Amino acid sequence: MASHLARALRPSPPSSSASATAAASVAAALLSSTSPLPAARFLELHAHLLRTDLLPLAPTASASAFLSLAAASLPSPRALSVLLHHLTPESLPSTFRCNSILSSLHEPDALRFLRRARALGRRGNAFSLSIVLKHCRTLAHARQLHANVVAEGHSRDALLATSLVRSYAACGDGDAARRMFDEMPVKDTVAWNVLITCYIRNRRTKDALKLFDEMRGGENGAEPDEVTCILILQACTSLGALDFGEQVWEYAEDHGYGDELKLMPNVHHYGCMVDLMGRAGLLDQAYELVVKDMRVAPDATIWRTLLAVEDWEKVAEVRKLMKEKGIQTTPGCTTVELNGEIHEFIAADDSHPRKEEIYEKLDEINKHLRIAGYVPNVSSELHDLDSEGKECALAYHSEKLAIAFALLVMPQHRPIRLAKNLRVCVDCHNFTKHRFDERKMHEANVTSDKRLGFSG
């Protein structure tokens, strides 16, 4: 590609202005049609253009196409460096291309690019602000962008207002999110769902349940959808609010979703109800719901949830049903990022190159925690083992291995952030909640991509 661009962009003699225009058009077309490149390949292209004095590009079409390719191909901080170096009044992209570039950047890089583009005369539009808000994770930036929205006359834009609610929620300011929501002239279902999510993330679960009643009782033209009901059912599970969960379930079955389509509860709703019933001790009802009453085919997640809440007699029966249906559950795994590299762990993992150090560290942590009063919750281990065997199995769950690894390799005061593909078991939840002091050990922050998160 670099050689094609070099030929297209090579300066032409003064007498061949038509040829120069055609060459520039070819260059712009080449850059515009190119898919994002691996970072190393783009840097090779960038170096070639610099070495051959083909940068800065002209005309604007070629320059803006190059900037878009840089944003799409490079990690956000590196992309911003290239963009700011080459962004001039002559190379300034159109609003459409600026929005495309903003979509490729992360905070605070997107905000810095927008400021530079505005300083050069490209103000952008409401969609530009909504893109930057999507990446906003700091309260100061959220407030600044909110001020821009008001100053530029976009206060009645539903998309921007919803984005502001989401940004304030992501920054942990639930009160500001609620004020923004109350100021919205029109509140659609998406806006309600964003506010409900905000309350759940900020540990205001009871307020989230009140929103469900408020949403149904108001004359706002918005009806709960399948996402609303999943969010509320998860909140009910967190609170152990069985009665309210049953009301939501009744609403879901009576009303359906999707306006005229009236879709019935799906497998995710059933999963929430199984979890809620199981935590409330209604094991027989949870089993009956899955085995006899489900109107959709249960997936592996449903069976796994049922296994987690059932007693031993039912566990054997559920495993038999799963075997008959050929269903295999997804192994639980936990990941932790270190210097841009993802390290993944499963229970009793022996594949990591530093496994001996990890297990030694985890044994040391367990000793500290037992002194501090931690007792393993053997009910979290569903395999048919004696009490000692269950404790041994629990000791090497993936979350604990990931925490031990993080404590080995991360600086002392950096928070540990883990991601897990399944629900965190009760014992691992208790494990992360206990404070243990080893160089004033890190605060572990564990989230699940399928369930509500919790922080240690």
C-alpha positions as a Markdown table, in Angstrom:
| # | Residue | x | y | z |
|---|---|---|---|---|
| 1 | Met | 0.0 | 0.0 | 0.0 |
| 2 | Ala | 2.8 | 2.4 | 0.9 |
| 3 | Ser | 4.3 | 2.1 | -2.6 |
| 4 | His | 0.9 | 2.7 | -4.3 |
| 5 | Leu | 0.5 | 5.8 | -2.1 |
| 6 | Ala | 4.0 | 7.0 | -2.9 |
| 7 | Arg | 3.3 | 6.8 | -6.6 |
| 8 | Ala | -0.1 | 8.6 | -6.3 |
| 9 | Leu | 1.3 | 11.3 | -4.0 |
| 10 | Arg | 4.6 | 12.0 | -5.7 |
| 11 | Pro | 4.8 | 15.7 | -6.8 |
| 12 | Ser | 4.0 | 16.2 | -10.4 |
| 13 | Pro | 5.5 | 18.8 | -12.8 |
| 14 | Pro | 3.7 | 22.2 | -12.9 |
| 15 | Ser | 2.4 | 21.5 | -16.3 |
| 16 | Ser | 0.4 | 18.5 | -15.3 |
| 17 | Ser | -2.1 | 19.9 | -12.8 |
| 18 | Ala | -4.8 | 17.6 | -14.1 |
| 19 | Ser | -2.5 | 14.6 | -13.4 |
| 20 | Ala | -1.8 | 15.9 | -9.9 |
| 21 | Thr | -5.5 | 16.2 | -9.2 |
| 22 | Ala | -6.1 | 12.7 | -10.5 |
| 23 | Ala | -3.2 | 11.3 | -8.4 |
| 24 | Ala | -4.5 | 13.1 | -5.3 |
| 25 | Ser | -7.9 | 11.6 | -5.9 |
| 26 | Val | -6.4 | 8.1 | -6.2 |
| 27 | Ala | -4.5 | 8.6 | -3.0 |
| 28 | Ala | -7.6 | 9.8 | -1.2 |
| 29 | Ala | -9.6 | 6.8 | -2.6 |
| 30 | Leu | -6.8 | 4.4 | -1.5 |
| 31 | Leu | -6.7 | 5.8 | 2.1 |
| 32 | Ser | -10.5 | 5.9 | 2.4 |
| 33 | Ser | -11.0 | 2.3 | 1.2 |
| 34 | Thr | -8.4 | 0.8 | 3.4 |
| 35 | Ser | -9.5 | -1.2 | 6.4 |
| 36 | Pro | -7.9 | -0.5 | 9.7 |
| 37 | Leu | -4.3 | -1.7 | 9.6 |
| 38 | Pro | -2.3 | -3.6 | 12.4 |
| 39 | Ala | -0.6 | -0.9 | 14.4 |
| 40 | Ala | 2.9 | -2.0 | 13.2 |
| 41 | Arg | 1.8 | -1.8 | 9.5 |
| 42 | Phe | 0.3 | 1.6 | 9.9 |
| 43 | Leu | 3.5 | 2.9 | 11.6 |
| 44 | Glu | 5.5 | 1.5 | 8.6 |
| 45 | Leu | 3.2 | 3.5 | 6.3 |
| 46 | His | 3.6 | 6.6 | 8.5 |
| 47 | Ala | 7.4 | 6.3 | 8.5 |
| 48 | His | 7.4 | 5.8 | 4.7 |
| 49 | Leu | 5.3 | 8.9 | 4.1 |
| 50 | Leu | 7.6 | 10.9 | 6.4 |
| 51 | Arg | 10.8 | 9.5 | 4.9 |
| 52 | Thr | 9.7 | 10.3 | 1.4 |
| 53 | Asp | 8.5 | 13.9 | 2.3 |
| 54 | Leu | 4.9 | 13.0 | 1.4 |
| 55 | Leu | 3.5 | 14.4 | 4.6 |
| 56 | Pro | 1.7 | 16.7 | 5.1 |
| 57 | Leu | -0.8 | 15.3 | 2.6 |
| 58 | Ala | -2.7 | 17.5 | 0.2 |
| 59 | Pro | -5.5 | 18.0 | -0.6 |
| 60 | Thr | -7.8 | 17.9 | 2.4 |
| 61 | Ala | -9.5 | 14.7 | 1.2 |
| 62 | Ser | -6.2 | 12.7 | 1.4 |
| 63 | Ala | -5.2 | 14.3 | 4.7 |
| 64 | Ser | -8.5 | 13.6 | 6.4 |
| 65 | Ala | -8.5 | 10.0 | 5.1 |
| 66 | Phe | -5.0 | 9.5 | 6.5 |
| 67 | Leu | -6.1 | 10.9 | 9.9 |
| 68 | Ser | -9.1 | 8.6 | 10.0 |
| 69 | Leu | -6.9 | 5.6 | 9.2 |
| 70 | Ala | -4.5 | 6.6 | 12.0 |
| 71 | Ala | -7.4 | 6.8 | 14.5 |
| 72 | Ala | -8.8 | 3.4 | 13.4 |
| 73 | Ser | -5.4 | 1.6 | 13.3 |
| 74 | Leu | -3.5 | 2.8 | 16.4 |
| 75 | Pro | -4.1 | 2.5 | 20.2 |
| 76 | Ser | -5.9 | 5.6 | 21.3 |
| 77 | Pro | -3.0 | 7.5 | 23.0 |
| 78 | Arg | -0.7 | 6.8 | 20.0 |
| 79 | Ala | -3.4 | 7.8 | 17.5 |
| 80 | Leu | -3.9 | 11.1 | 19.3 |
| 81 | Ser | -0.2 | 11.9 | 19.1 |
| 82 | Val | -0.3 | 11.3 | 15.3 |
| 83 | Leu | -3.6 | 13.2 | 14.9 |
| 84 | Leu | -2.4 | 16.3 | 16.8 |
| 85 | His | 0.9 | 16.3 | 15.0 |
| 86 | His | -0.7 | 16.4 | 11.5 |
| 87 | Leu | -3.9 | 18.3 | 12.3 |
| 88 | Thr | -3.8 | 21.7 | 10.6 |
| 89 | Pro | -6.4 | 24.1 | 9.2 |
| 90 | Glu | -5.5 | 22.7 | 5.7 |
| 91 | Ser | -5.9 | 19.0 | 6.8 |
| 92 | Leu | -9.0 | 19.6 | 9.0 |
| 93 | Pro | -11.4 | 16.7 | 8.4 |
| 94 | Ser | -15.1 | 17.2 | 7.7 |
| 95 | Thr | -17.6 | 16.9 | 10.6 |
| 96 | Phe | -18.5 | 13.4 | 9.4 |
| 97 | Arg | -14.8 | 12.3 | 9.5 |
| 98 | Cys | -14.2 | 14.0 | 12.8 |
| 99 | Asn | -17.0 | 12.0 | 14.3 |
| 100 | Ser | -15.5 | 8.8 | 12.8 |
| 101 | Ile | -12.2 | 9.7 | 14.4 |
| 102 | Leu | -13.9 | 10.5 | 17.8 |
| 103 | Ser | -15.5 | 7.1 | 17.7 |
| 104 | Ser | -12.1 | 5.4 | 17.5 |
| 105 | Leu | -10.6 | 7.3 | 20.5 |
| 106 | His | -11.0 | 6.8 | 24.2 |
| 107 | Glu | -11.3 | 9.3 | 27.0 |
| 108 | Pro | -9.5 | 11.7 | 27.5 |
| 109 | Asp | -8.1 | 11.4 | 24.0 |
| 110 | Ala | -11.4 | 12.0 | 22.3 |
| 111 | Leu | -12.0 | 15.1 | 24.3 |
| 112 | Arg | -8.5 | 16.5 | 23.5 |
| 113 | Phe | -9.1 | 15.9 | 19.7 |
| 114 | Leu | -12.5 | 17.6 | 19.8 |
| 115 | Arg | -10.9 | 20.6 | 21.6 |
| 116 | Arg | -8.2 | 20.9 | 18.9 |
| 117 | Ala | -10.6 | 20.5 | 16.0 |
| 118 | Arg | -12.8 | 23.2 | 17.5 |
| 119 | Ala | -9.9 | 25.5 | 18.0 |
| 120 | Leu | -9.1 | 25.1 | 14.3 |
| 121 | Gly | -12.7 | 25.9 | 13.4 |
| 122 | Arg | -14.5 | 22.5 | 13.2 |
| 123 | Arg | -17.2 | 22.8 | 15.8 |
| 124 | Gly | -18.8 | 19.4 | 15.2 |
| 125 | Asn | -22.4 | 18.8 | 16.0 |
| 126 | Ala | -24.6 | 17.2 | 18.7 |
| 127 | Phe | -23.5 | 13.8 | 17.6 |
| 128 | Ser | -19.9 | 14.8 | 18.2 |
| 129 | Leu | -20.7 | 15.6 | 21.8 |
| 130 | Ser | -22.7 | 12.3 | 22.2 |
| 131 | Ile | -19.6 | 10.3 | 21.0 |
| 132 | Val | -17.3 | 12.0 | 23.5 |
| 133 | Leu | -19.9 | 11.5 | 26.2 |
| 134 | Lys | -19.9 | 7.8 | 25.5 |
| 135 | His | -16.3 | 7.5 | 26.5 |
| 136 | Cys | -16.5 | 10.0 | 29.4 |
| 137 | Arg | -15.5 | 8.5 | 32.7 |
| 138 | Thr | -14.5 | 11.5 | 34.8 |
| 139 | Leu | -16.9 | 13.8 | 36.5 |
| 140 | Ala | -15.0 | 17.0 | 35.5 |
| 141 | His | -15.2 | 16.0 | 31.8 |
| 142 | Ala | -18.9 | 15.1 | 32.2 |
| 143 | Arg | -19.7 | 18.5 | 33.7 |
| 144 | Gln | -17.6 | 20.3 | 31.0 |
| 145 | Leu | -19.5 | 18.5 | 28.2 |
| 146 | His | -22.8 | 19.2 | 29.9 |
| 147 | Ala | -22.0 | 22.9 | 29.9 |
| 148 | Asn | -21.2 | 22.6 | 26.1 |
| 149 | Val | -24.5 | 20.9 | 25.5 |
| 150 | Val | -26.4 | 23.7 | 27.2 |
| 151 | Ala | -24.3 | 26.5 | 25.6 |
| 152 | Glu | -24.7 | 25.1 | 22.1 |
| 153 | Gly | -28.5 | 24.8 | 22.4 |
| 154 | His | -28.7 | 21.0 | 22.5 |
| 155 | Ser | -30.5 | 20.7 | 25.8 |
| 156 | Arg | -33.6 | 19.2 | 24.2 |
| 157 | Asp | -31.7 | 16.5 | 22.3 |
| 158 | Ala | -32.9 | 13.2 | 23.7 |
| 159 | Leu | -29.7 | 11.3 | 22.6 |
| 160 | Leu | -27.4 | 13.8 | 24.2 |
| 161 | Ala | -29.5 | 14.0 | 27.4 |
| 162 | Thr | -29.5 | 10.2 | 27.7 |
| 163 | Ser | -25.7 | 10.2 | 27.1 |
| 164 | Leu | -25.3 | 12.7 | 29.9 |
| 165 | Val | -27.3 | 10.6 | 32.3 |
| 166 | Arg | -25.1 | 7.6 | 31.4 |
| 167 | Ser | -21.9 | 9.6 | 31.8 |
| 168 | Tyr | -22.9 | 10.9 | 35.2 |
| 169 | Ala | -23.9 | 7.4 | 36.2 |
| 170 | Ala | -20.5 | 6.0 | 35.0 |
| 171 | Cys | -18.8 | 8.7 | 37.1 |
| 172 | Gly | -20.6 | 7.7 | 40.2 |
| 173 | Asp | -22.8 | 10.9 | 40.5 |
| 174 | Gly | -26.3 | 9.3 | 40.8 |
| 175 | Asp | -27.9 | 12.6 | 41.9 |
| 176 | Ala | -26.6 | 14.5 | 38.9 |
| 177 | Ala | -27.8 | 11.7 | 36.7 |
| 178 | Arg | -31.3 | 11.9 | 38.2 |
| 179 | Arg | -31.4 | 15.7 | 37.8 |
| 180 | Met | -30.4 | 15.4 | 34.2 |
| 181 | Phe | -33.1 | 12.7 | 33.7 |
| 182 | Asp | -35.8 | 14.9 | 35.3 |
| 183 | Glu | -34.9 | 17.8 | 33.0 |
| 184 | Met | -35.5 | 15.7 | 29.9 |
| 185 | Pro | -38.6 | 16.8 | 28.0 |
| 186 | Val | -39.2 | 13.3 | 26.6 |
| 187 | Lys | -38.1 | 10.2 | 28.5 |
| 188 | Asp | -38.0 | 7.1 | 26.4 |
| 189 | Thr | -37.5 | 3.5 | 27.6 |
| 190 | Val | -33.7 | 3.7 | 26.9 |
| 191 | Ala | -33.4 | 6.7 | 29.2 |
| 192 | Trp | -35.3 | 4.9 | 32.0 |
| 193 | Asn | -33.1 | 1.8 | 31.6 |
| 194 | Val | -30.0 | 4.0 | 31.8 |
| 195 | Leu | -31.2 | 5.6 | 35.1 |
| 196 | Ile | -32.1 | 2.2 | 36.5 |
| 197 | Thr | -28.6 | 0.9 | 35.6 |
| 198 | Cys | -27.2 | 4.1 | 37.3 |
| 199 | Tyr | -29.0 | 3.3 | 40.5 |
| 200 | Ile | -27.9 | -0.3 | 40.5 |
| 201 | Arg | -24.3 | 0.5 | 39.9 |
| 202 | Asn | -24.3 | 3.1 | 42.6 |
| 203 | Arg | -25.7 | 0.6 | 45.2 |
| 204 | Arg | -29.1 | 2.4 | 45.2 |
| 205 | Thr | -30.9 | -0.9 | 44.4 |
| 206 | Lys | -34.1 | 0.0 | 46.3 |
| 207 | Asp | -34.4 | 3.3 | 44.3 |
| 208 | Ala | -34.0 | 1.2 | 41.1 |
| 209 | Leu | -37.1 | -0.8 | 42.1 |
| 210 | Lys | -39.0 | 2.3 | 42.7 |
| 211 | Leu | -38.2 | 3.5 | 39.2 |
| 212 | Phe | -40.1 | 0.4 | 37.8 |
| 213 | Asp | -43.3 | 1.6 | 39.5 |
| 214 | Glu | -42.6 | 5.2 | 38.6 |
| 215 | Met | -42.1 | 4.2 | 35.0 |
| 216 | Arg | -45.3 | 2.2 | 34.8 |
| 217 | Gly | -47.4 | 4.8 | 36.7 |
| 218 | Gly | -46.4 | 7.9 | 34.9 |
| 219 | Glu | -47.9 | 9.4 | 31.7 |
| 220 | Asn | -44.6 | 9.4 | 29.9 |
| 221 | Gly | -45.3 | 7.1 | 27.0 |
| 222 | Ala | -42.5 | 4.7 | 28.0 |
| 223 | Glu | -43.2 | 1.0 | 28.8 |
| 224 | Pro | -40.7 | -1.4 | 30.4 |
| 225 | Asp | -39.0 | -3.6 | 27.9 |
| 226 | Glu | -37.0 | -6.8 | 28.2 |
| 227 | Val | -33.9 | -4.9 | 29.4 |
| 228 | Thr | -35.9 | -3.1 | 32.0 |
| 229 | Cys | -37.2 | -6.3 | 33.4 |
| 230 | Ile | -33.8 | -8.1 | 33.4 |
| 231 | Leu | -32.3 | -5.1 | 35.3 |
| 232 | Ile | -35.1 | -5.1 | 37.9 |
| 233 | Leu | -35.0 | -8.8 | 38.3 |
| 234 | Gln | -31.2 | -8.7 | 38.9 |
| 235 | Ala | -31.8 | -5.9 | 41.5 |
| 236 | Cys | -34.4 | -8.1 | 43.2 |
| 237 | Thr | -31.9 | -10.9 | 43.4 |
| 238 | Ser | -29.3 | -8.6 | 45.0 |
| 239 | Leu | -31.9 | -7.5 | 47.6 |
| 240 | Gly | -33.6 | -10.8 | 48.0 |
| 241 | Ala | -36.8 | -9.0 | 47.1 |
| 242 | Leu | -38.8 | -12.1 | 46.0 |
| 243 | Asp | -42.3 | -10.5 | 46.1 |
| 244 | Phe | -41.2 | -7.6 | 43.9 |
| 245 | Gly | -39.5 | -10.0 | 41.5 |
| 246 | Glu | -42.7 | -12.0 | 41.2 |
| 247 | Gln | -44.6 | -8.8 | 40.4 |
| 248 | Val | -42.0 | -8.0 | 37.6 |
| 249 | Trp | -42.3 | -11.6 | 36.3 |
| 250 | Glu | -46.1 | -11.3 | 36.3 |
| 251 | Tyr | -45.8 | -8.0 | 34.3 |
| 252 | Ala | -43.5 | -9.7 | 31.8 |
| 253 | Glu | -45.8 | -12.6 | 31.3 |
| 254 | Asp | -48.9 | -10.5 | 31.0 |
| 255 | His | -47.6 | -7.7 | 28.8 |
| 256 | Gly | -44.8 | -9.1 | 26.7 |
| 257 | Tyr | -42.3 | -6.8 | 24.9 |
| 258 | Gly | -41.8 | -5.1 | 21.7 |
| 259 | Asp | -45.1 | -3.2 | 21.2 |
| 260 | Glu | -47.1 | -5.1 | 18.6 |
| 261 | Leu | -44.8 | -8.1 | 18.7 |
| 262 | Lys | -45.5 | -8.8 | 22.4 |
| 263 | Leu | -42.5 | -11.1 | 22.9 |
| 264 | Met | -42.7 | -13.3 | 25.9 |
| 265 | Pro | -39.9 | -13.6 | 28.6 |
| 266 | Asn | -36.7 | -15.0 | 27.2 |
| 267 | Val | -34.0 | -17.3 | 28.6 |
| 268 | His | -32.4 | -14.4 | 30.4 |
| 269 | His | -35.5 | -13.6 | 32.4 |
| 270 | Tyr | -35.9 | -17.2 | 33.4 |
| 271 | Gly | -32.3 | -17.2 | 34.5 |
| 272 | Cys | -32.9 | -14.2 | 36.8 |
| 273 | Met | -36.0 | -15.9 | 38.3 |
| 274 | Val | -34.2 | -19.2 | 38.9 |
| 275 | Asp | -31.5 | -17.2 | 40.7 |
| 276 | Leu | -34.0 | -15.2 | 42.7 |
| 277 | Met | -36.0 | -18.3 | 43.8 |
| 278 | Gly | -32.9 | -20.2 | 44.6 |
| 279 | Arg | -31.6 | -17.4 | 46.9 |
| 280 | Ala | -34.9 | -17.2 | 48.6 |
| 281 | Gly | -34.8 | -21.0 | 49.3 |
| 282 | Leu | -37.6 | -21.9 | 46.9 |
| 283 | Leu | -35.5 | -24.7 | 45.4 |
| 284 | Asp | -38.5 | -26.9 | 44.3 |
| 285 | Gln | -40.1 | -23.9 | 42.5 |
| 286 | Ala | -36.9 | -23.0 | 40.8 |
| 287 | Tyr | -36.5 | -26.6 | 39.6 |
| 288 | Glu | -40.1 | -26.8 | 38.4 |
| 289 | Leu | -39.8 | -23.5 | 36.5 |
| 290 | Val | -36.9 | -24.8 | 34.5 |
| 291 | Val | -37.9 | -28.4 | 34.0 |
| 292 | Lys | -41.7 | -28.0 | 33.5 |
| 293 | Asp | -42.7 | -24.4 | 32.9 |
| 294 | Met | -40.1 | -22.8 | 30.7 |
| 295 | Arg | -41.6 | -21.7 | 27.3 |
| 296 | Val | -38.1 | -21.5 | 25.8 |
| 297 | Ala | -35.3 | -24.0 | 25.7 |
| 298 | Pro | -33.0 | -23.6 | 28.7 |
| 299 | Asp | -29.3 | -22.9 | 27.8 |
| 300 | Ala | -26.2 | -23.8 | 29.7 |
| 301 | Thr | -26.4 | -20.7 | 31.9 |
| 302 | Ile | -29.8 | -21.7 | 33.1 |
| 303 | Trp | -28.6 | -25.1 | 34.0 |
| 304 | Arg | -25.5 | -23.7 | 35.7 |
| 305 | Thr | -27.7 | -21.3 | 37.7 |
| 306 | Leu | -30.0 | -24.1 | 38.8 |
| 307 | Leu | -27.0 | -26.2 | 39.9 |
| 308 | Ala | -25.8 | -23.3 | 42.0 |
| 309 | Val | -29.0 | -23.0 | 44.0 |
| 310 | Glu | -30.2 | -26.6 | 44.3 |
| 311 | Asp | -29.7 | -29.1 | 47.1 |
| 312 | Trp | -27.7 | -32.2 | 46.7 |
| 313 | Glu | -30.6 | -34.5 | 45.7 |
| 314 | Lys | -31.7 | -32.1 | 43.0 |
| 315 | Val | -28.1 | -31.4 | 41.8 |
| 316 | Ala | -27.7 | -35.1 | 40.9 |
| 317 | Glu | -31.0 | -34.9 | 39.0 |
| 318 | Val | -30.1 | -31.7 | 37.2 |
| 319 | Arg | -26.7 | -33.1 | 36.1 |
| 320 | Lys | -28.5 | -36.2 | 34.8 |
| 321 | Leu | -30.9 | -34.0 | 32.7 |
| 322 | Met | -27.9 | -32.0 | 31.4 |
| 323 | Lys | -26.1 | -35.2 | 30.4 |
| 324 | Glu | -29.2 | -36.5 | 28.6 |
| 325 | Lys | -29.6 | -33.2 | 26.7 |
| 326 | Gly | -25.9 | -33.0 | 25.9 |
| 327 | Ile | -25.5 | -29.7 | 27.6 |
| 328 | Gln | -22.0 | -28.6 | 28.8 |
| 329 | Thr | -21.5 | -25.5 | 30.9 |
| 330 | Thr | -18.9 | -22.9 | 30.2 |
| 331 | Pro | -15.9 | -23.1 | 32.6 |
| 332 | Gly | -15.6 | -20.1 | 34.9 |
| 333 | Cys | -12.6 | -18.0 | 34.1 |
| 334 | Thr | -11.1 | -14.7 | 35.5 |
| 335 | Thr | -8.9 | -12.3 | 33.6 |
| 336 | Val | -6.6 | -9.6 | 34.8 |
| 337 | Glu | -4.8 | -7.1 | 32.6 |
| 338 | Leu | -1.1 | -6.3 | 33.1 |
| 339 | Asn | 0.7 | -3.8 | 30.8 |
| 340 | Gly | -1.8 | -4.4 | 28.0 |
| 341 | Glu | -1.6 | -8.2 | 28.2 |
| 342 | Ile | -4.5 | -10.3 | 29.4 |
| 343 | His | -3.8 | -13.1 | 31.9 |
| 344 | Glu | -6.6 | -15.7 | 32.1 |
| 345 | Phe | -7.1 | -18.2 | 34.9 |
| 346 | Ile | -9.5 | -21.1 | 35.5 |
| 347 | Ala | -10.0 | -23.1 | 38.7 |
| 348 | Ala | -6.9 | -25.0 | 39.7 |
| 349 | Asp | -5.1 | -23.6 | 36.8 |
| 350 | Asp | -1.6 | -24.9 | 36.2 |
| 351 | Ser | -0.9 | -23.3 | 32.8 |
| 352 | His | 0.5 | -20.0 | 33.8 |
| 353 | Pro | 4.3 | -19.7 | 33.6 |
| 354 | Arg | 4.5 | -18.3 | 37.1 |
| 355 | Lys | 2.1 | -20.9 | 38.6 |
| 356 | Glu | 4.4 | -21.9 | 41.5 |
| 357 | Glu | 4.8 | -18.3 | 42.7 |
| 358 | Ile | 1.0 | -17.8 | 42.3 |
| 359 | Tyr | 0.1 | -20.8 | 44.4 |
| 360 | Glu | 2.6 | -19.9 | 47.0 |
| 361 | Lys | 1.2 | -16.4 | 47.2 |
| 362 | Leu | -2.4 | -17.7 | 47.4 |
| 363 | Asp | -1.5 | -20.1 | 50.2 |
| 364 | Glu | 0.0 | -17.2 | 52.1 |
| 365 | Ile | -3.1 | -15.1 | 51.5 |
| 366 | Asn | -5.3 | -17.9 | 52.8 |
| 367 | Lys | -3.3 | -18.1 | 56.0 |
| 368 | His | -3.6 | -14.3 | 56.6 |
| 369 | Leu | -7.4 | -14.5 | 56.0 |
| 370 | Arg | -8.0 | -17.4 | 58.3 |
| 371 | Ile | -6.2 | -15.5 | 61.0 |
| 372 | Ala | -8.5 | -12.6 | 60.3 |
| 373 | Gly | -11.6 | -14.8 | 60.7 |
| 374 | Tyr | -12.3 | -15.9 | 57.1 |
| 375 | Val | -14.0 | -19.3 | 56.9 |
| 376 | Pro | -14.6 | -21.0 | 53.5 |
| 377 | Asn | -18.3 | -21.3 | 52.5 |
| 378 | Val | -18.3 | -24.9 | 51.4 |
| 379 | Ser | -21.9 | -24.6 | 50.1 |
| 380 | Ser | -20.4 | -22.8 | 47.1 |
| 381 | Glu | -18.7 | -26.0 | 46.0 |
| 382 | Leu | -21.2 | -28.3 | 44.3 |
| 383 | His | -19.1 | -31.4 | 43.6 |
| 384 | Asp | -19.7 | -34.5 | 45.7 |
| 385 | Leu | -16.7 | -34.1 | 48.1 |
| 386 | Asp | -16.3 | -34.2 | 51.8 |
| 387 | Ser | -15.9 | -30.9 | 53.7 |
| 388 | Glu | -12.1 | -31.0 | 53.5 |
| 389 | Gly | -12.2 | -31.7 | 49.8 |
| 390 | Lys | -14.6 | -28.8 | 49.2 |
| 391 | Glu | -12.4 | -26.4 | 51.1 |
| 392 | Cys | -9.4 | -27.5 | 49.0 |
| 393 | Ala | -11.4 | -27.1 | 45.7 |
| 394 | Leu | -12.6 | -23.6 | 46.8 |
| 395 | Ala | -9.1 | -22.5 | 47.7 |
| 396 | Tyr | -8.1 | -22.5 | 44.0 |
| 397 | His | -11.0 | -20.8 | 42.3 |
| 398 | Ser | -10.1 | -18.7 | 39.3 |
| 399 | Glu | -10.8 | -15.4 | 41.1 |
| 400 | Lys | -8.4 | -16.2 | 43.9 |
| 401 | Leu | -5.6 | -17.3 | 41.5 |
| 402 | Ala | -6.1 | -14.0 | 39.6 |
| 403 | Ile | -5.9 | -11.9 | 42.8 |
| 404 | Ala | -2.7 | -13.8 | 43.9 |
| 405 | Phe | -1.1 | -13.1 | 40.5 |
| 406 | Ala | -2.1 | -9.4 | 40.6 |
| 407 | Leu | -0.6 | -9.0 | 44.1 |
| 408 | Leu | 2.6 | -10.6 | 42.8 |
| 409 | Val | 3.1 | -8.3 | 39.8 |
| 410 | Met | 1.3 | -5.0 | 40.4 |
| 411 | Pro | 2.5 | -1.9 | 42.2 |
| 412 | Gln | 1.4 | -1.6 | 45.8 |
| 413 | His | -1.2 | 1.1 | 45.5 |
| 414 | Arg | -2.7 | 0.2 | 42.1 |
| 415 | Pro | -6.3 | -1.2 | 42.3 |
| 416 | Ile | -6.7 | -4.7 | 41.1 |
| 417 | Arg | -9.5 | -5.0 | 38.4 |
| 418 | Leu | -10.7 | -8.5 | 37.5 |
| 419 | Ala | -13.2 | -9.6 | 34.9 |
| 420 | Lys | -15.2 | -12.8 | 35.2 |
| 421 | Asn | -17.3 | -14.6 | 32.7 |
| 422 | Leu | -19.7 | -16.1 | 35.2 |
| 423 | Arg | -21.3 | -15.1 | 38.5 |
| 424 | Val | -18.9 | -14.8 | 41.5 |
| 425 | Cys | -19.6 | -17.6 | 44.0 |
| 426 | Val | -20.4 | -16.7 | 47.6 |
| 427 | Asp | -17.1 | -18.0 | 48.9 |
| 428 | Cys | -15.1 | -15.9 | 46.4 |
| 429 | His | -17.3 | -12.9 | 47.2 |
| 430 | Asn | -16.5 | -13.4 | 51.0 |
| 431 | Phe | -12.8 | -13.9 | 50.1 |
| 432 | Thr | -12.5 | -10.5 | 48.4 |
| 433 | Lys | -14.5 | -8.8 | 51.2 |
| 434 | His | -12.0 | -9.7 | 53.9 |
| 435 | Arg | -9.3 | -7.1 | 54.4 |
| 436 | Phe | -5.9 | -8.7 | 54.7 |
| 437 | Asp | -2.8 | -6.6 | 55.3 |
| 438 | Glu | 0.3 | -7.5 | 53.2 |
| 439 | Arg | 2.1 | -4.3 | 52.4 |
| 440 | Lys | -1.4 | -2.8 | 52.8 |
| 441 | Met | -2.7 | -5.1 | 50.2 |
| 442 | His | -4.6 | -3.9 | 47.2 |
| 443 | Glu | -8.3 | -3.3 | 47.2 |
| 444 | Ala | -9.7 | -5.9 | 44.8 |
| 445 | Asn | -12.3 | -4.8 | 42.4 |
| 446 | Val | -14.2 | -7.7 | 40.9 |
| 447 | Thr | -16.8 | -7.5 | 38.2 |
| 448 | Ser | -18.8 | -10.1 | 36.3 |
| 449 | Asp | -19.9 | -9.5 | 32.7 |
| 450 | Lys | -23.1 | -11.5 | 33.2 |
| 451 | Arg | -24.2 | -10.4 | 36.7 |
| 452 | Leu | -24.1 | -7.3 | 38.9 |
| 453 | Gly | -20.6 | -6.4 | 39.9 |
| 454 | Phe | -19.2 | -6.0 | 43.4 |
| 455 | Ser | -16.2 | -4.2 | 44.8 |
| 456 | Gly | -14.0 | -5.4 | 47.6 |
